Amino acid sequence: MIVIGGGLLGLIIGVLTAKKRGGSGADMAQYGAGYGIAFAVVGMIATVILERMLV
């Protein structure tokens, strides 16, 4: 669940960042994908750490 939430949050932040910088639709897609992947990876690491601590 953390991975999905992190990915969606990263997608939103990436699109807003590209829009603030005056980027085109392709720029927004690229920023959204990049931020989404990065945040999903951080969410996956957080999930693994939490699972290890709670078991």
BELKA-V685394 format. One record per helix or strand. SS is the DSSP state (h for helix, s for strand). FROM is the first residue (numbers start at 0). TO is the last residue. If there is no record, write none. Layout:
ss;from;to
SS;FROM;TO
SS;FROM;TO
This chain:
ss;from;to
h;1;19
h;24;53
